[in-house]
């Protein structure tokens, strides 16, 4: 399994659906396993969860910085 590709796929699903985001925030392990349809060992699920959280945080920071740039007239 290409973990990086799975993380990207999961991030898109989570960002596109507020219900999935809420489930991920309350029970990330169950949510990830449900999204990929595979029961993985805990260490692999934790790596995916960490990757998803990092990607969501980076994307969120990037969008906020982009909005900040617009505030100062930069595009």
N, CA, C and O atoms as CSV, one atom per row, in Angstrom:
chain,resi,resn,atom,element,x,y,z
A,1,UNK,N,N,0.845,-1.174,0.000
A,1,UNK,CA,C,0.000,0.000,0.000
A,1,UNK,C,C,0.889,1.235,0.000
A,1,UNK,O,O,1.842,1.319,0.775
A,2,UNK,N,N,0.582,2.185,-0.861
A,2,UNK,CA,C,1.297,3.455,-0.910
A,2,UNK,C,C,0.683,4.378,0.142
A,2,UNK,O,O,-0.366,4.983,-0.081
A,3,UNK,N,N,1.346,4.473,1.280
A,3,UNK,CA,C,0.793,5.228,2.411
A,3,UNK,C,C,0.617,6.698,2.065
A,3,UNK,O,O,-0.387,7.306,2.437
A,4,UNK,N,N,1.572,7.270,1.365
A,4,UNK,CA,C,1.474,8.694,1.006
A,4,UNK,C,C,0.231,8.959,0.144
A,4,UNK,O,O,-0.480,9.942,0.356
A,5,UNK,N,N,-0.018,8.085,-0.814
A,5,UNK,CA,C,-1.199,8.244,-1.673
A,5,UNK,C,C,-2.479,8.063,-0.863
A,5,UNK,O,O,-3.451,8.791,-1.067
A,6,UNK,N,N,-2.486,7.098,0.056
A,6,UNK,CA,C,-3.665,6.875,0.909
A,6,UNK,C,C,-3.921,8.091,1.784
A,6,UNK,O,O,-5.070,8.491,1.974
A,7,UNK,N,N,-2.852,8.682,2.318
A,7,UNK,CA,C,-3.006,9.879,3.154
A,7,UNK,C,C,-3.644,10.999,2.350
A,7,UNK,O,O,-4.563,11.662,2.831
A,8,UNK,N,N,-3.168,11.214,1.134
A,8,UNK,CA,C,-3.744,12.256,0.268
A,8,UNK,C,C,-5.230,11.987,0.013
A,8,UNK,O,O,-6.056,12.897,0.084
A,9,UNK,N,N,-5.552,10.751,-0.277
A,9,UNK,CA,C,-6.941,10.356,-0.547
A,9,UNK,C,C,-7.824,10.595,0.684
A,9,UNK,O,O,-8.931,11.122,0.570
A,10,UNK,N,N,-7.330,10.208,1.839
A,10,UNK,CA,C,-8.087,10.371,3.079
A,10,UNK,C,C,-8.272,11.844,3.418
A,10,UNK,O,O,-9.354,12.255,3.836
A,11,UNK,N,N,-7.226,12.635,3.241
A,11,UNK,CA,C,-7.315,14.072,3.529
A,11,UNK,C,C,-8.395,14.714,2.670
A,11,UNK,O,O,-9.182,15.523,3.163
A,12,UNK,N,N,-8.439,14.364,1.399
A,12,UNK,CA,C,-9.463,14.927,0.511
A,12,UNK,C,C,-10.870,14.542,0.979
A,12,UNK,O,O,-11.782,15.368,0.957
A,13,UNK,N,N,-11.039,13.299,1.398
A,13,UNK,CA,C,-12.349,12.860,1.883
A,13,UNK,C,C,-12.726,13.598,3.162
A,13,UNK,O,O,-13.870,14.025,3.319
A,14,UNK,N,N,-11.779,13.749,4.066
A,14,UNK,CA,C,-12.055,14.407,5.339
A,14,UNK,C,C,-12.362,15.889,5.128
A,14,UNK,O,O,-13.295,16.424,5.725
A,15,UNK,N,N,-11.581,16.543,4.284
A,15,UNK,CA,C,-11.795,17.967,4.045
A,15,UNK,C,C,-13.086,18.232,3.285
A,15,UNK,O,O,-13.637,19.330,3.365
A,16,UNK,N,N,-13.569,17.244,2.554
A,16,UNK,CA,C,-14.774,17.416,1.757
A,16,UNK,C,C,-16.065,17.047,2.466
A,16,UNK,O,O,-17.148,17.228,1.909
A,17,UNK,N,N,-15.972,16.535,3.680
A,17,UNK,CA,C,-17.172,16.072,4.375
A,17,UNK,C,C,-17.047,16.371,5.873
A,17,UNK,O,O,-16.219,15.784,6.568
A,18,UNK,N,N,-17.875,17.285,6.351
A,18,UNK,CA,C,-17.805,17.690,7.761
A,18,UNK,C,C,-18.127,16.543,8.712
A,18,UNK,O,O,-17.594,16.493,9.821
A,19,UNK,N,N,-18.991,15.623,8.294
A,19,UNK,CA,C,-19.327,14.471,9.137
A,19,UNK,C,C,-18.115,13.561,9.323
A,19,UNK,O,O,-17.844,13.085,10.426
A,20,UNK,N,N,-17.392,13.329,8.230
A,20,UNK,CA,C,-16.186,12.501,8.325
A,20,UNK,C,C,-15.143,13.209,9.180
A,20,UNK,O,O,-14.453,12.567,9.972
A,21,UNK,N,N,-15.021,14.515,9.031
A,21,UNK,CA,C,-14.079,15.280,9.852
A,21,UNK,C,C,-14.414,15.133,11.331
A,21,UNK,O,O,-13.523,14.925,12.155
A,22,UNK,N,N,-15.684,15.239,11.664
A,22,UNK,CA,C,-16.098,15.095,13.066
A,22,UNK,C,C,-15.794,13.695,13.583
A,22,UNK,O,O,-15.340,13.535,14.716
A,23,UNK,N,N,-16.042,12.678,12.756
A,23,UNK,CA,C,-15.730,11.305,13.155
A,23,UNK,C,C,-14.230,11.121,13.340
A,23,UNK,O,O,-13.785,10.464,14.282
A,24,UNK,N,N,-13.452,11.710,12.430
A,24,UNK,CA,C,-11.992,11.606,12.522
A,24,UNK,C,C,-11.487,12.254,13.805
A,24,UNK,O,O,-10.586,11.729,14.459
A,25,UNK,N,N,-12.063,13.386,14.159
A,25,UNK,CA,C,-11.631,14.076,15.369
A,25,UNK,C,C,-11.989,13.288,16.626
A,25,UNK,O,O,-11.242,13.307,17.604
A,26,UNK,N,N,-13.122,12.597,16.606
A,26,UNK,CA,C,-13.534,11.862,17.806
A,26,UNK,C,C,-12.949,10.448,17.876
A,26,UNK,O,O,-12.650,9.962,18.967
A,27,UNK,N,N,-12.782,9.788,16.738
A,27,UNK,CA,C,-12.237,8.428,16.726
A,27,UNK,C,C,-11.428,8.216,15.444
A,27,UNK,O,O,-11.918,7.608,14.492
A,28,UNK,N,N,-10.194,8.715,15.420
A,28,UNK,CA,C,-9.406,8.653,14.181
A,28,UNK,C,C,-9.118,7.229,13.694
A,28,UNK,O,O,-9.131,6.982,12.488
A,29,UNK,N,N,-8.863,6.301,14.596
A,29,UNK,CA,C,-8.532,4.933,14.180
A,29,UNK,C,C,-9.694,4.292,13.432
A,29,UNK,O,O,-9.520,3.765,12.334
A,30,UNK,N,N,-10.865,4.341,14.027
A,30,UNK,CA,C,-12.050,3.736,13.408
A,30,UNK,C,C,-12.381,4.432,12.085
A,30,UNK,O,O,-12.762,3.776,11.116
A,31,UNK,N,N,-12.236,5.748,12.044
A,31,UNK,CA,C,-12.540,6.502,10.832
A,31,UNK,C,C,-11.600,6.120,9.699
A,31,UNK,O,O,-12.043,5.879,8.576
A,32,UNK,N,N,-10.298,6.064,9.988
A,32,UNK,CA,C,-9.315,5.708,8.966
A,32,UNK,C,C,-9.569,4.292,8.452
A,32,UNK,O,O,-9.580,4.059,7.244
A,33,UNK,N,N,-9.771,3.363,9.360
A,33,UNK,CA,C,-10.026,1.988,8.936
A,33,UNK,C,C,-11.302,1.885,8.104
A,33,UNK,O,O,-11.372,1.097,7.160
A,34,UNK,N,N,-12.302,2.676,8.454
A,34,UNK,CA,C,-13.535,2.687,7.671
A,34,UNK,C,C,-13.333,3.275,6.286
A,34,UNK,O,O,-13.915,2.790,5.315
A,35,UNK,N,N,-12.517,4.310,6.185
A,35,UNK,CA,C,-12.277,4.961,4.899
A,35,UNK,C,C,-11.450,4.092,3.956
A,35,UNK,O,O,-11.692,4.075,2.749
A,36,UNK,N,N,-10.481,3.375,4.505
A,36,UNK,CA,C,-9.644,2.553,3.620
A,36,UNK,C,C,-10.189,1.138,3.461
A,36,UNK,O,O,-9.783,0.403,2.560
A,37,UNK,N,N,-11.118,0.763,4.348
A,37,UNK,CA,C,-11.750,-0.541,4.239
A,37,UNK,C,C,-10.870,-1.716,4.639
A,37,UNK,O,O,-11.137,-2.861,4.273
A,38,UNK,N,N,-9.819,-1.421,5.392
A,38,UNK,CA,C,-8.887,-2.469,5.811
A,38,UNK,C,C,-8.612,-2.312,7.300
A,38,UNK,O,O,-8.426,-1.196,7.785
A,39,UNK,N,N,-8.587,-3.410,8.017
A,39,UNK,CA,C,-8.213,-3.397,9.427
A,39,UNK,C,C,-6.694,-3.559,9.493
A,39,UNK,O,O,-6.169,-4.653,9.288
A,40,UNK,N,N,-6.008,-2.480,9.776
A,40,UNK,CA,C,-4.547,-2.481,9.808
A,40,UNK,C,C,-4.027,-2.616,11.230
A,40,UNK,O,O,-4.740,-2.330,12.192
A,41,UNK,N,N,-2.770,-3.057,11.356
A,41,UNK,CA,C,-2.139,-3.052,12.679
A,41,UNK,C,C,-2.061,-1.620,13.222
A,41,UNK,O,O,-1.940,-0.662,12.459
A,42,UNK,N,N,-2.133,-1.494,14.538
A,42,UNK,CA,C,-2.162,-0.173,15.169
A,42,UNK,C,C,-1.015,0.728,14.742
A,42,UNK,O,O,-1.227,1.923,14.538
A,43,UNK,N,N,0.193,0.194,14.600
A,43,UNK,CA,C,1.334,1.042,14.241
A,43,UNK,C,C,1.169,1.654,12.854
A,43,UNK,O,O,1.564,2.799,12.634
A,44,UNK,N,N,0.589,0.904,11.917
A,44,UNK,CA,C,0.356,1.448,10.578
A,44,UNK,C,C,-0.760,2.479,10.587
A,44,UNK,O,O,-0.660,3.508,9.918
A,45,UNK,N,N,-1.821,2.216,11.336
A,45,UNK,CA,C,-2.926,3.174,11.422
A,45,UNK,C,C,-2.431,4.476,12.051
A,45,UNK,O,O,-2.787,5.563,11.595
A,46,UNK,N,N,-1.614,4.368,13.092
A,46,UNK,CA,C,-1.089,5.570,13.752
A,46,UNK,C,C,-0.239,6.400,12.795
A,46,UNK,O,O,-0.293,7.629,12.840
A,47,UNK,N,N,0.539,5.761,11.936
A,47,UNK,CA,C,1.344,6.493,10.947
A,47,UNK,C,C,0.440,7.252,9.984
A,47,UNK,O,O,0.705,8.405,9.643
A,48,UNK,N,N,-0.621,6.595,9.555
A,48,UNK,CA,C,-1.563,7.243,8.634
A,48,UNK,C,C,-2.257,8.412,9.335
A,48,UNK,O,O,-2.406,9.487,8.754
A,49,UNK,N,N,-2.679,8.200,10.577
A,49,UNK,CA,C,-3.343,9.271,11.335
A,49,UNK,C,C,-2.411,10.471,11.484
A,49,UNK,O,O,-2.820,11.613,11.275
A,50,UNK,N,N,-1.164,10.207,11.845
A,50,UNK,CA,C,-0.194,11.296,11.988
A,50,UNK,C,C,0.002,12.040,10.670
A,50,UNK,O,O,0.089,13.268,10.649
A,51,UNK,N,N,0.070,11.287,9.572
A,51,UNK,CA,C,0.220,11.907,8.261
A,51,UNK,C,C,-0.979,12.742,7.870
A,51,UNK,O,O,-0.830,13.833,7.319
A,52,UNK,N,N,-2.169,12.233,8.153
A,52,UNK,CA,C,-3.398,12.971,7.829
A,52,UNK,C,C,-3.466,14.253,8.658
A,52,UNK,O,O,-3.761,15.324,8.128
A,53,UNK,N,N,-3.196,14.143,9.947
A,53,UNK,CA,C,-3.228,15.335,10.807
A,53,UNK,C,C,-2.220,16.368,10.342
A,53,UNK,O,O,-2.525,17.560,10.307
A,54,UNK,N,N,-1.023,15.927,9.983
A,54,UNK,CA,C,0.008,16.853,9.513
A,54,UNK,C,C,-0.415,17.521,8.212
A,54,UNK,O,O,-0.245,18.729,8.052
A,55,UNK,N,N,-0.960,16.751,7.288
A,55,UNK,CA,C,-1.380,17.294,5.991
A,55,UNK,C,C,-2.522,18.284,6.156
A,55,UNK,O,O,-2.525,19.335,5.515
A,56,UNK,N,N,-3.483,17.966,7.001
A,56,UNK,CA,C,-4.591,18.887,7.244
A,56,UNK,C,C,-4.069,20.176,7.861
A,56,UNK,O,O,-4.501,21.263,7.478
A,57,UNK,N,N,-3.154,20.072,8.802
A,57,UNK,CA,C,-2.582,21.258,9.452
A,57,UNK,C,C,-1.812,22.105,8.455
A,57,UNK,O,O,-1.945,23.329,8.453
A,58,UNK,N,N,-1.006,21.472,7.606
A,58,UNK,CA,C,-0.226,22.209,6.608
A,58,UNK,C,C,-1.145,22.900,5.621
A,58,UNK,O,O,-0.930,24.067,5.292
A,59,UNK,N,N,-2.175,22.198,5.138
A,59,UNK,CA,C,-3.119,22.808,4.198
A,59,UNK,C,C,-3.850,23.974,4.845
A,59,UNK,O,O,-4.068,25.005,4.208
A,60,UNK,N,N,-4.228,23.815,6.105
A,60,UNK,CA,C,-4.940,24.870,6.822
A,60,UNK,C,C,-4.043,26.096,6.998
A,60,UNK,O,O,-4.488,27.227,6.801
A,61,UNK,N,N,-2.797,25.873,7.364
A,61,UNK,CA,C,-1.852,26.983,7.530
A,61,UNK,C,C,-1.631,27.682,6.194
A,61,UNK,O,O,-1.581,28.910,6.130
A,62,UNK,N,N,-1.500,26.895,5.125
A,62,UNK,CA,C,-1.295,27.478,3.802
A,62,UNK,C,C,-2.459,28.355,3.371
A,62,UNK,O,O,-2.250,29.426,2.802
A,63,UNK,N,N,-3.678,27.915,3.634
A,63,UNK,CA,C,-4.836,28.727,3.250
A,63,UNK,C,C,-4.911,29.996,4.079
A,63,UNK,O,O,-5.296,31.051,3.574
A,64,UNK,N,N,-4.542,29.898,5.356
A,64,UNK,CA,C,-4.546,31.082,6.209
A,64,UNK,C,C,-3.464,32.067,5.787
A,64,UNK,O,O,-3.686,33.278,5.812
A,65,UNK,N,N,-2.303,31.565,5.403
A,65,UNK,CA,C,-1.235,32.451,4.939
A,65,UNK,C,C,-1.626,33.113,3.622
A,65,UNK,O,O,-1.312,34.280,3.389
A,66,UNK,N,N,-2.314,32.359,2.762
A,66,UNK,CA,C,-2.787,32.934,1.505
A,66,UNK,C,C,-3.769,34.063,1.749
A,66,UNK,O,O,-3.720,35.088,1.069
A,67,UNK,N,N,-4.653,33.886,2.706
A,67,UNK,CA,C,-5.612,34.931,3.058
A,67,UNK,C,C,-4.892,36.132,3.661
A,67,UNK,O,O,-5.274,37.276,3.413
A,68,UNK,N,N,-3.863,35.876,4.443
A,68,UNK,CA,C,-3.086,36.951,5.040
A,68,UNK,C,C,-2.370,37.758,3.961
A,68,UNK,O,O,-2.287,38.982,4.057
A,69,UNK,N,N,-1.851,37.078,2.931
A,69,UNK,CA,C,-1.188,37.760,1.831
A,69,UNK,C,C,-2.150,38.673,1.089
A,69,UNK,O,O,-1.775,39.769,0.675
A,70,UNK,N,N,-3.387,38.228,0.920
A,70,UNK,CA,C,-4.402,39.051,0.249
A,70,UNK,C,C,-4.698,40.297,1.068
A,70,UNK,O,O,-4.971,41.362,0.514
A,71,UNK,N,N,-4.644,40.162,2.384
A,71,UNK,CA,C,-4.882,41.291,3.267
A,71,UNK,C,C,-3.879,42.408,3.013
A,71,UNK,O,O,-4.207,43.590,3.117
A,72,UNK,N,N,-2.662,42.020,2.682
A,72,UNK,CA,C,-1.601,42.992,2.443
A,72,UNK,C,C,-1.401,43.274,0.957
A,72,UNK,O,O,-0.380,43.841,0.568
A,73,UNK,N,N,-2.344,42.892,0.143
A,73,UNK,CA,C,-2.316,43.211,-1.269
A,73,UNK,C,C,-1.457,42.294,-2.112
A,73,UNK,O,O,-1.180,42.622,-3.265
A,74,UNK,N,N,-1.019,41.153,-1.586
A,74,UNK,CA,C,-0.214,40.216,-2.365
A,74,UNK,C,C,-1.107,39.076,-2.818
A,74,UNK,O,O,-1.992,38.636,-2.084
A,75,UNK,N,N,-0.872,38.607,-4.022
A,75,UNK,CA,C,-1.681,37.514,-4.598
A,75,UNK,C,C,-0.846,36.330,-4.895
A,75,UNK,O,O,-1.356,35.321,-5.382
